[in-house]
Amino acid sequence: MNVSVEIPPHIHDTATHLGAGVPYALRVLAGQLAETPDMGQPSSLPGILTVTVDGDLFEDCPALSVGYLREPDRVQIRSVDPIPPSAPTQVTDQPQERARATNPAADALGVRQIADAWNRVTHWLQHNAPRSLEALRAGASPAAIATLEAELGLQLPVELRTLWALTAGDDGVDGAGCLPGNQALMPLEEVADFHRSRLDAQAWEDTLNAQRPAEDRFVGWRSTWVPVVSHGATDRTSGLYLDTTTGYLGRWSRYREGPDEELDTLVTYLEDAADMLEAPALAVRDTPGLIDGALVWGSRLGSERQEGRWRPLTG
């Protein structure tokens, strides 16, 4: 059960002065603390825990040290302080830390690229489609992401872990997510169950494949694929997976259509979405528009009534 997280007015004021992206970073952290209130480390003050925020994940946000009071049924953020560049980064999730045979420089680049692209999307939503911004869930805690990795039995790419740390899903507006085609980022808690159900379906196909000629064998899912994007906020009939072995996205469907490689990485997919929002006149994959303060993409308008209310963007 999630606890209540309070951010007092004076902390909001302090956050605003530290950088334009700091209030959003605190909102993401508040969502993580609601789910994992003990994620911080004990401080010298009784009852106060501290946690760090990686400034590279957020636009116009320095690295932060955040102090909070942990009570049985609530958390109250008490302090927000920038971390000097020379200060060592505090490790806040040691039990969940796993050894990764990765390139630190490449990881840092992936983190920065995902954070930059997603911040462009949310910045646009904040100023143009606030209802769609409100539908985005807060970021997942490191513990929640580590637990999901264990359930999947996969080492997730740093780009996907970064995106889920920024937002753990999209509840959508009237069923439409904020990604092109009105697709939605799948809620984190559904990923493992959906992955398991697809593997079960493929196991049945494999029993049939053993009796089929080679040209008729069907592969609709692999264990190394992670579902990331679904057809809509509540529609799981199709979507995009991330192949953890190649880093590329692919399209899956429950209608026994073979998966299609997208030739997009998660970075290029989000960058393309941000480009289309910022320069809709140059968009080639889809056309963004608005209905009553919500982002709606033109390729999947649901009804004539919706078409009459839709205002395509032309800037």
C-alpha positions in Angstrom: 0.0 0.0 0.0 1.4 3.4 -1.0 2.0 6.1 1.6 1.1 9.7 1.3 4.0 12.0 0.2 3.9 15.7 1.2 5.9 18.4 -0.4 5.5 21.6 1.7 5.0 25.0 -0.1 8.4 26.3 1.0 10.1 23.2 -0.6 8.2 23.9 -3.8 9.6 27.5 -3.7 13.1 26.2 -3.0 12.8 23.7 -5.9 11.7 26.4 -8.3 14.8 28.5 -7.6 17.2 25.6 -8.0 16.1 25.0 -11.6 13.1 24.8 -13.9 13.3 21.0 -13.9 13.6 20.5 -10.2 9.8 20.6 -9.4 9.2 17.8 -11.9 12.1 15.8 -10.5 10.6 16.1 -7.1 7.3 14.9 -8.5 9.0 11.8 -9.9 10.8 11.2 -6.6 7.5 11.6 -4.7 6.0 8.8 -6.8 9.0 6.6 -6.0 8.8 7.3 -2.3 5.1 6.6 -2.2 5.9 3.1 -3.4 9.2 2.6 -1.6 9.3 5.0 1.4 12.5 3.4 2.8 14.6 3.8 -0.3 16.8 6.6 1.4 19.7 6.3 3.7 19.8 7.3 7.4 21.1 10.8 8.0 22.6 12.4 11.1 19.1 13.7 12.0 16.7 11.4 13.8 14.0 10.1 11.6 15.3 11.8 8.5 16.4 9.8 5.4 18.2 11.1 2.4 18.1 10.2 -1.2 19.9 11.5 -4.2 18.4 12.6 -7.5 20.5 12.2 -10.7 20.3 15.6 -12.4 21.2 14.0 -15.8 17.7 12.4 -15.9 16.0 15.8 -15.9 16.2 19.0 -18.0 17.5 22.0 -16.1 18.0 20.1 -12.8 21.2 19.7 -10.8 22.1 16.6 -8.9 20.1 16.9 -5.6 20.2 15.6 -2.1 16.7 15.3 -0.7 16.0 14.8 3.0 12.6 13.4 4.1 10.8 12.4 7.3 9.6 8.8 7.2 6.5 8.1 9.3 4.4 5.0 9.3 1.7 6.4 7.1 3.3 9.3 5.4 6.5 10.9 4.0 7.3 14.6 4.2 10.1 16.1 2.1 12.0 18.4 4.5 15.0 19.6 2.4 16.3 19.9 -1.2 19.9 20.8 -1.7 22.1 20.8 -4.9 25.1 18.4 -4.7 28.4 20.1 -5.7 29.9 18.6 -8.8 32.9 17.3 -6.8 30.7 15.5 -4.2 30.5 11.7 -4.5 27.2 10.3 -5.5 25.4 8.5 -2.6 24.5 4.9 -3.3 20.8 4.6 -2.3 19.9 1.1 -3.6 22.8 -1.1 -2.6 20.7 -4.3 -2.1 19.3 -4.1 -5.6 22.6 -3.1 -7.3 23.7 -5.7 -9.8 27.0 -6.2 -11.7 26.6 -5.1 -15.3 29.2 -5.8 -18.0 28.6 -2.6 -19.7 30.5 0.4 -21.1 30.1 3.3 -18.5 30.5 5.9 -21.2 27.8 4.3 -23.4 25.5 4.0 -20.4 25.9 7.6 -19.5 25.2 8.6 -23.1 22.0 6.4 -23.2 20.8 7.9 -19.9 21.3 11.4 -21.2 19.7 10.7 -24.6 16.5 9.1 -23.1 16.3 11.9 -20.4 16.6 14.6 -23.0 14.1 13.1 -25.4 11.5 12.4 -22.7 12.0 15.8 -21.1 11.2 17.3 -24.6 8.0 15.3 -24.7 6.9 16.2 -21.2 7.9 19.9 -21.6 5.6 20.0 -24.7 2.8 18.3 -22.8 3.1 20.7 -19.9 2.6 23.7 -22.2 0.1 22.3 -24.7 -1.6 19.1 -23.4 -1.8 19.2 -19.6 -4.4 16.4 -19.4 -2.0 14.0 -21.2 0.8 15.1 -18.8 -1.4 14.3 -15.8 -2.1 10.8 -17.1 1.6 9.9 -17.0 2.6 7.9 -13.9 5.4 8.9 -11.6 8.7 7.2 -12.1 9.5 3.7 -10.7 11.9 3.3 -7.9 15.2 1.5 -8.4 13.9 -1.3 -6.3 10.8 -1.8 -8.4 12.8 -1.9 -11.6 15.3 -4.4 -10.1 12.3 -6.6 -9.0 11.0 -6.5 -12.5 14.3 -7.5 -13.9 14.4 -10.5 -11.6 10.8 -11.5 -12.6 11.7 -11.2 -16.3 15.1 -13.0 -15.8 16.6 -10.3 -18.1 19.2 -7.6 -17.7 17.3 -4.5 -18.9 19.1 -1.9 -21.2 20.0 1.3 -19.4 17.8 3.2 -21.7 14.7 1.3 -20.6 15.6 1.6 -17.0 16.0 5.3 -17.4 12.7 5.8 -19.1 10.9 3.8 -16.3 12.7 5.9 -13.7 11.1 8.9 -15.3 7.6 7.5 -15.8 6.2 4.0 -14.9 3.4 4.0 -17.4 0.7 6.1 -19.1 -3.0 5.9 -18.0 -4.0 7.8 -21.1 -6.9 10.2 -21.7 -10.1 8.5 -23.0 -8.0 5.5 -23.8 -5.4 7.3 -25.8 -1.7 7.4 -24.8 0.6 10.2 -25.7 2.9 8.3 -28.0 2.5 8.4 -31.8 -0.6 6.4 -32.9 -2.1 7.2 -29.5 -0.1 4.3 -28.2 0.8 4.3 -24.5 3.8 3.3 -22.3 2.7 0.1 -20.6 2.4 0.3 -16.8 5.4 -1.2 -15.1 3.3 -3.7 -13.0 1.8 -5.2 -16.1 5.1 -5.9 -18.0 6.1 -9.2 -16.3 2.6 -10.7 -16.5 2.2 -9.8 -20.1 5.7 -11.1 -21.0 4.7 -14.4 -19.2 1.4 -14.7 -21.1 3.1 -14.1 -24.4 5.7 -16.8 -23.6 2.9 -19.2 -22.7 1.2 -18.5 -26.0 4.5 -19.1 -27.8 5.0 -22.4 -25.9 1.7 -23.6 -27.4 2.8 -22.5 -30.8 6.0 -24.3 -30.4 4.2 -27.6 -29.9 2.3 -27.0 -33.1 5.5 -25.8 -34.9 7.0 -29.3 -34.2 4.3 -30.7 -36.6 4.5 -27.9 -39.2 6.7 -27.6 -42.2 9.5 -25.1 -41.7 7.9 -22.4 -43.8 4.6 -22.5 -41.7 6.2 -22.3 -38.3 5.1 -19.2 -36.3 7.2 -17.2 -33.8 5.2 -14.4 -32.1 7.4 -13.9 -29.0 10.8 -14.5 -27.7 12.1 -14.6 -24.1 14.5 -11.7 -24.7 11.7 -9.3 -25.7 10.3 -6.8 -23.2 6.8 -5.3 -23.9 7.2 -1.5 -23.7 4.3 0.2 -25.6 0.8 -1.0 -26.1 -1.9 -0.1 -28.7 -3.7 2.1 -26.2 -3.8 2.9 -22.5 -6.1 -0.2 -21.9 -5.7 -2.0 -25.2 -3.1 -4.8 -25.3 -3.9 -6.2 -28.7 -0.7 -4.9 -30.2 2.3 -2.8 -29.4 6.1 -2.5 -29.3 8.6 -4.6 -27.6 12.3 -3.9 -27.0 14.7 -6.7 -28.0 17.2 -6.8 -25.2 19.8 -8.6 -27.4 19.8 -6.0 -30.3 18.4 -2.9 -28.6 15.9 -2.4 -31.4 12.1 -2.1 -31.1 9.7 -4.5 -32.8 5.9 -4.7 -33.3 3.9 -7.5 -31.8 0.2 -8.4 -32.3 -2.2 -10.8 -30.7 -3.8 -11.4 -34.0 -1.2 -13.9 -35.0 0.6 -11.5 -37.2 4.3 -12.0 -37.2 6.4 -9.4 -35.4 7.9 -6.6 -37.5 11.3 -5.0 -36.8 10.9 -1.3 -36.4 14.6 -0.4 -36.9 14.2 2.1 -34.2 15.9 2.1 -30.8 14.1 3.4 -27.8 16.2 6.6 -28.1 15.3 7.3 -31.8 11.7 6.4 -31.2 11.3 9.0 -28.4 13.4 11.6 -30.3 11.1 11.2 -33.3 8.0 11.7 -31.1 9.5 14.8 -29.6 10.5 16.1 -33.1 6.9 15.6 -34.4 5.5 17.5 -31.4 7.9 20.4 -31.7 7.7 20.6 -35.5 4.4 19.1 -36.6 4.6 20.6 -40.1 7.6 18.3 -40.7 6.1 15.2 -39.2 6.0 12.2 -41.5 4.8 9.3 -39.4 1.8 10.8 -37.7 0.1 14.2 -37.1 -0.2 15.5 -33.6 -3.3 17.4 -32.6 -5.4 18.4 -29.5 -8.8 17.6 -28.1 -9.7 19.5 -25.0 -6.2 19.8 -23.6 -5.2 16.3 -24.5 -2.7 15.1 -27.2 -4.4 13.0 -29.8 -2.5 11.7 -32.9 -4.4 11.9 -36.2 -3.7 8.4 -37.4 -6.2 6.9 -34.9 -9.1 9.3 -34.4 -11.8 7.1 -33.0 -15.1 8.6 -34.3 -16.6 11.3 -36.4 -17.4 13.3 -33.3 -13.8 13.1 -32.2 -12.7 14.2 -35.7 -14.9 17.3 -35.4 -13.2 18.3 -32.1 -9.7 17.5 -33.2 -7.4 20.4 -33.9 -4.2 19.4 -35.8 -1.1 21.2 -34.9 0.5 23.2 -37.7 3.4 25.0 -36.1 
